[in-house]
């Protein structure tokens, strides 16, 4: 992650240079430190330190009220937006409609893999036992995987055996 300098509890993770892989790493570190699993969808729903701390502590209503005034500076609450057109492939969703349904319902679309599954996919034990190795991937169904997603096919083979 790029150097963010001084970070406020109101700064959004992605606005200060974070990306999805960083967020997975943060999720894993929080799980270790707090001895509590936080669903990835909640990490995306609560992109600020304050919102996430509130979720973890169970004090979401108070932070929601405090955060609303901060967010109003950015845009008005419930301000409508227009999506002109959208297409894409997403983990756990065959089309855009399924993707939005998953988001709305808080469906986890990232696949997490055991030692056996990683070995079966051809990943050596030395690699996946590293502390910085992420045992998760957004698997996209279908033969449309690009060359850069060659491992996708191995994950798909694993998924078809389930």
C-alpha positions in Angstrom: 0.0 0.0 0.0 1.3 3.4 -0.8 2.3 5.6 2.1 -0.8 7.2 3.4 0.8 9.6 5.8 -1.5 10.6 8.7 -4.6 8.5 8.5 -7.9 9.6 10.1 -10.4 7.1 11.5 -12.8 8.6 8.9 -10.5 7.9 5.9 -11.7 5.2 3.5 -9.4 2.3 3.0 -9.4 2.5 -0.8 -9.1 6.3 -0.8 -5.7 6.1 1.0 -4.2 3.6 -1.5 -5.5 0.3 -0.2 -6.6 -2.5 -2.6 -8.4 -5.8 -2.4 -5.3 -7.8 -1.6 -4.3 -5.4 1.1 -7.8 -5.7 2.6 -7.6 -9.5 2.7 -4.3 -9.2 4.5 -5.8 -6.7 7.0 -8.7 -9.1 7.5 -6.4 -11.9 8.3 -4.3 -9.8 10.7 -7.5 -8.5 12.5 -8.7 -12.1 12.8 -5.4 -13.1 14.5 -5.3 -10.0 16.8 -9.0 -10.1 17.8 -9.5 -13.8 17.7 -12.6 -13.1 15.7 -13.5 -13.7 12.1 -14.8 -10.7 10.2 -16.6 -11.6 6.9 -14.9 -9.9 3.9 -18.2 -8.4 2.9 -18.2 -6.5 6.2 -14.7 -5.2 5.5 -16.0 -3.7 2.2 -19.2 -2.3 3.8 -17.2 -0.6 6.5 -14.2 1.0 4.8 -13.2 3.3 7.6 -11.4 2.5 10.9 -14.3 4.0 12.8 -17.0 2.0 11.0 -15.1 -1.3 11.3 -14.3 -0.7 15.0 -18.0 -0.1 15.6 -18.9 -3.3 13.8 -16.4 -5.3 15.8 -17.5 -3.8 19.1 -21.2 -4.0 18.3 -21.7 -0.3 18.5 -22.8 0.2 14.9 -25.7 2.5 15.5 -23.7 5.3 17.2 -21.0 5.2 14.5 -23.6 5.2 11.8 -25.1 8.4 13.1 -21.6 10.0 13.5 -20.4 8.8 10.1 -23.5 10.2 8.4 -22.5 13.8 9.0 -19.0 13.0 7.6 -20.4 11.3 4.5 -22.8 14.2 3.9 -19.8 16.4 3.2 -19.0 14.1 0.3 -22.5 13.6 -1.1 -26.0 13.9 0.2 -27.5 10.8 1.9 -29.6 8.7 -0.5 -28.6 10.8 -3.4 -29.6 8.9 -6.5 -27.0 7.7 -8.9 -27.3 6.5 -12.5 -25.6 3.5 -13.9 -25.7 3.9 -17.6 -24.5 0.4 -18.6 -22.5 -2.4 -17.1 -21.1 -5.7 -18.1 -18.6 -8.0 -16.4 -17.6 -11.4 -15.0 -17.5 -11.7 -11.2 -16.7 -14.4 -8.7 -19.9 -16.2 -7.7 -22.0 -14.4 -10.3 -22.6 -15.3 -13.9 -23.8 -11.8 -14.8 -24.3 -8.2 -13.5 -27.7 -9.0 -12.0 -26.3 -11.9 -10.0 -23.4 -9.7 -8.9 -25.7 -7.0 -7.6 -27.9 -9.6 -5.9 -24.8 -11.0 -4.1 -23.8 -7.5 -3.0 -27.3 -6.7 -1.7 -27.6 -10.0 0.2 -24.1 -9.9 1.6 -23.0 -13.1 -0.2 -19.4 -14.0 0.1 -18.0 -14.7 -3.4 -14.4 -15.3 -2.6 -13.2 -18.9 -2.4 -11.0 -19.9 0.5 -8.7 -23.0 0.1 -7.4 -25.7 2.4 -3.9 -27.2 2.3 -5.2 -30.2 0.3 -7.0 -28.0 -2.3 -3.9 -25.8 -2.8 -1.6 -28.9 -3.2 -4.1 -30.4 -5.6 -4.0 -27.1 -7.6 -0.2 -27.5 -7.9 0.8 -24.9 -5.3 3.8 -26.1 -3.3 3.5 -26.3 0.5 6.5 -23.9 1.0 4.6 -21.2 -0.9 1.2 -21.4 0.9 2.7 -21.7 4.3 4.3 -18.3 4.0 2.7 -15.8 6.4 1.9 -13.4 3.5 0.3 -16.0 1.2 -3.4 -15.4 0.7 -5.4 -18.6 0.5 -8.3 -17.0 -1.3 -9.3 -16.2 -4.8 -12.2 -14.8 -6.6 -13.0 -17.7 -9.0 -14.8 -16.8 -12.2 -16.8 -19.7 -13.6 -16.6 -20.5 -17.3 -13.9 -21.1 -19.9 -13.4 -17.3 -20.4 -10.3 -17.2 -18.1 -7.5 -15.1 -19.6 -3.9 -16.2 -19.8 -3.1 -14.3 -16.7 -5.7 -16.3 -14.9 -4.4 -19.8 -15.8 -4.7 -21.0 -12.2 -8.4 -20.2 -12.5 -8.9 -23.5 -14.4 -7.2 -25.4 -11.6 -9.6 -23.8 -9.1 -12.5 -24.6 -11.3 -11.5 -28.2 -11.5 -11.4 -28.2 -7.7 -14.8 -26.6 -7.5 -16.4 -29.1 -9.9 -15.3 -32.0 -7.5 -17.3 -30.4 -4.6 
